[in-house]
C-alpha cells in the first residue's frame, strides 16, 4: 500500500518533470519564431502606436496629443481621398482579376496538352517579375513617344490614350496590377481545381450534366473557399497599394501626387515631411480601414455561404 | 531520444543567437563611426582626420581626389546618396533618427531653409565665410542664407535662359521673343503652321514654376528665424496669378507641353523634335547631352537666348537649381567640416572641369570674370558664346530668393496645382488660391505664425 503510493507519487513527479522538460523543449522550438515575431512585428507595432499618440510640429517640437492625430486623419482630405481611391480601385480591380484568373484556370483545367502547360507558365510569369521592374516596364509601354500602344493607335490614324495622365492613370494602374497578379491567382485556383475528385465529374456526366453545368454547378461551387481566399488577399493587397504608383510616380508626378494612396501618404509624412508621428497614425488608421473592409467582406461571404448551402 | 532533444535544443539556441546577432548590428551609420570605411573614393592619406560628404555631381570623384591631394590635415570620404529628392529623404531620415547624417551634405539652395528650421545645419558665418565672401555674388549668398545666418558654401547656380531650336525658328521665320507676349504670339504662329510645342509646363518641377513667379516680382515667402516663427506666404497675389493664368492659357491653347521633365518621355520628345524651346537653366546643356540630345539629327540646331520678360524695361533674372555644400549639425568637428565645405569644388582644376564639361555653372567670381569662361564657345550651342550672351549677364543680375522652411510641403502642394492646371480642372488664379490655402494651412499646423 505504502509502497504503491510512493510509487504513484514518484511516477507523477517524474511525469511532471517530463512535462516540464517537454515544455521547455517546446519553447525552444517556438523560440526562434517567437523572438523574430516579437522583435520585428509586435515591438514595431507597439512603437508605432506610441508614436501615433504624439504630435510633432516644426515650431513646437513633440508633444503628447492623445487621439488628436486620429481625429485629424479621419478629417484629412488627403487621407480620405486616398482611402476612397483604394476602395474604388479594389471594387473595380478585384472582380476583373477574379474573372480573368478563374476563366484561365478553368480553361487550363479543361485542356491538357503541352501548349496548356506552356501557357500556364507564361501566364504565371508576370508574377515572377519584380513589381518595380513590371511597373517601370509598363511605364515605358504607355509612353506616347516610343510606346507600342501609341504605335497601334497611330496605325489607325488615332491618338493613343495617355494612360499616365490624371484622368487615365486609374486604368493604367488597373492594367499593371491585373497583369502582375492574375497569373498568381490563376495558379491558386488551378491547384484547387486539380484537387477536386474527378469521380464527381464522372458521376455528373452519368447524370446527364453538360460541360457548362459541370463548370458552374460543380467546379465553381467547389472553388468557393479558394475564391474567398484570393479575394481576401487581393483586398488587403489593394488597400495597401504602394509599389506600382510609387514607381510610376517617377514618370507621372502630376497624375500621382504624394498622397495618392494612404500608404504613399504615410511614406511622404515619414520620409519627406519628417513627421513619423502622423505617419504612424495614418498607418494605424489604414489598418483599421483594412480590418473593417475584410471583416465586412467575411461577414457577407459567410451569409452567402449559408445561403448557397 | 536524448541526443535528438539535445541536438534540437542546441539548434534552436544557435538560431536564436544568429538572429540576435543580426538584429544587433545597427551601428553602420555614417556619422557614428570614427573612421568611415564605406567611401566611394580611396583616401590617399589615411592618418588625417576624415570628413564624410554626400554629393551627386558626375565629376565628384575627380573633385574629391583634387581636394584630398591638396590637403594634409583633412581627407574627404565621399558617398553618392542619390540625386536631389532621394538624398533629401535619406538626410531627413538621418535627422529624425539623430544619427547617420554625413558631416557635409550637398543641398540645392531651395532646401536649405527646410533643414535649417529643424536645426540640422550649422551656421557658417564664423567658420570661414568671411574668407570667401568676396568670391561670390550677393545673390549667391542670399540664396544660401536664412535670416542672418549662412548655411551653405556655393557650388553652382542655374541662371535661366531660353534654349531654342534655330532650325524651327528659321523655318517659321521668328526671332527669339523678348517678352512673354511675344513668346505667346510666336508659339501661336508656329502651332498654326503645324510646328512643335513652345516649351513645357511640368507638374514635377515646381521649383522651375516658382522661378517664373519670381520673375514677375512675386515674393511667395518672407521668413527670418529671428522673428520667432513668423512667416508671410503670398502665393495668390496678382503677380503670381498673372503668371499662372498666362501658363494656364498656353496649356489650354495647346501651345506648350504638359509633360513631366527629367523623364525618358520628355527627353524622347526633345530628341524627336516635339519642342521648339526649353526654358531652362545654364546647366541644361550638360543634362540634355547626357541624355542624348544634340547627337543625332538634332546636332547643331540648338541655341540660347535670354529668358522672355514681363517688363522689358526692367528685366528680372531668375535662377533654377544650383547647389551648395552645407555642414550638418551631426558633424563631429564642424570647423573641419566647414573647411571641407568651402574647399571642395573651389580649386581651379575642379571648377574648370565642371564648366568645360557643362556639369555646373560656377558661381565663383574668379571663373565668372575669367575671359576663358566668358568667351567660351559652347559646342552644344553650335559654337555660340552662350556664357557671354546669356548666362553670365543673367547670373550677375540675379538678386537671390527667399526660400521657405516648409519647402518640401510647398513643392508637393504646388505639383498638385500645376497638374490641376494641366488637366484643365483649374484656371491659374484658382490654382493660386488653392495653393495659398493649402500651404497656409500646413504652416499653421506646424506652429508657424502666418502673417
Interface residues (C-beta under 8 A of the other chain):
Chain A: X25 X28 X29 X31 X32 X35 X36 X39 X40 X57 X58 X59 X60 X140 X143 X144 X145 X146 X164 X165 X166 X167 X250 X251 X252 X253 X254 X255 X257 X258 X259 X268 X271 X272 X273 X274 X276
Chain B: X5 X8 X9 X12 X13 X15 X16 X19 X20 X23 X85 X88 X89 X92 X93 X95 X96 X117 X118 X202 X203 X204 X229 X258 X260 X263 X264 X265 X268 X269 X272 X274 X405 X406 X408 X409 X412 X415 X416 X418 X419 X422 X423 X445 X446 X447 X448
